[in-house]
């Protein structure tokens, strides 16, 4: 029998700072989420430490006394990893590693590590690598402290070049190459997007682990990977399903989280283009989470960063089967307009969501009839690009066209024809 070696989990301590700007309960919820991230990354969290301090220590994030406390703890229990709930500056990283002599990881570094593990497709791997290199570049002084100037000798006279400068140049070239690849992917996505112009497009967004992929699978009868873990989905996936004899395109997207690294959002621009191109955003919310309203704010702020906050949004409060507080249900119904309370896992109330979608389709599309001179072939071609042409009838001088399109495309057609007059 072949014995499979057991992979040892890294023992970790997670550290957070409470500067009295938020309540103790919220700080504890943040550090609980950090623990979930650590577990997702494969660490075994032995201790959670919260320091109460008026401000962040510029040199070491936490105070000097707390640094000594953490140092003693990791030495006594042979802990190899310390994870901080905020991003650390290169100076803070270097000082902490020098003081504690253990591997230090901040929140962005941890999230990037999870994304690197979860990335499966070529596009996702490219996006994650770009974000990692952009994160690493200003921190080379920390990562490469074991390297010094290249050795002198015959053929090496002169000031020389530090290894850090060499690595920085190599990383810079790699970043440029990855950006070029992602630009090509973006062009390909734009081409795909133009072929979907006549379909209603919906993007699923939400805080990580809200149940987007489960709802996606239910509506499209697909088998996209869904798991009760953070960031189970990285790649956007688009499938179609039929509502009232209309084809709807539904896209599942990467989950959001508080303090999501800016480099990661920028790198995933091509994937998140599905959100920008959508006609409707289905904002899926884990209704069972005690801080679901904080999650709503995080997602709405991220949508604002993507310039998507003005789009039609439908809030979908998921996991109703895990909620027993009827006052909480009443609160949501009275507070949020245009919302649905469902369980994607058990299919509860999903039919009402689909019925609402039928009304949205009726409100979003229009059928028009126009008359064009036969000589204006270019205008006919433009109508074909912007709408579904149902019929064309010709007489001696004119083409009589009946088309169906989104209302916004119908307005574009009318403007085009007006400009030609």
HELIX and SHEET records of a PDB file:
HELIX    1   1 UNK A   24  UNK A   41  1                                  18    
HELIX    2   2 UNK A   64  UNK A   76  1                                  13    
HELIX    3   3 UNK A   90  UNK A  100  1                                  11    
HELIX    4   4 UNK A  107  UNK A  118  1                                  12    
HELIX    5   5 UNK A  122  UNK A  137  1                                  16    
HELIX    6   6 UNK A  140  UNK A  143  1                                   4    
HELIX    7   7 UNK A  163  UNK A  194  1                                  32    
HELIX    8   8 UNK A  212  UNK A  220  1                                   9    
HELIX    9   9 UNK A  262  UNK A  267  1                                   6    
HELIX   10  10 UNK A  269  UNK A  276  1                                   8    
HELIX   11  11 UNK A  292  UNK A  305  1                                  14    
HELIX   12  12 UNK A  320  UNK A  322  5                                   3    
HELIX   13  13 UNK A  326  UNK A  335  1                                  10    
HELIX   14  14 UNK A  350  UNK A  364  1                                  15    
HELIX   15  15 UNK A  377  UNK A  386  1                                  10    
HELIX   16  16 UNK A  407  UNK A  420  1                                  14    
SHEET    1   A 4 UNK A  43  UNK A  52  0                                        
SHEET    2   A 4 UNK A  10  UNK A  18  1                                        
SHEET    3   A 4 UNK A  81  UNK A  84  1                                        
SHEET    4   A 4 UNK A 103  UNK A 105  1                                        
SHEET    1   B 6 UNK A 237  UNK A 243  0                                        
SHEET    2   B 6 UNK A 246  UNK A 252 -1                                        
SHEET    3   B 6 UNK A 200  UNK A 206  1                                        
SHEET    4   B 6 UNK A 280  UNK A 286  1                                        
SHEET    5   B 6 UNK A 312  UNK A 318  1                                        
SHEET    6   B 6 UNK A 339  UNK A 341  1                                        
SHEET    1   C 3 UNK A 365  UNK A 373  0                                        
SHEET    2   C 3 UNK A 398  UNK A 406 -1                                        
SHEET    3   C 3 UNK A 388  UNK A 394 -1                                        
END                                                                             
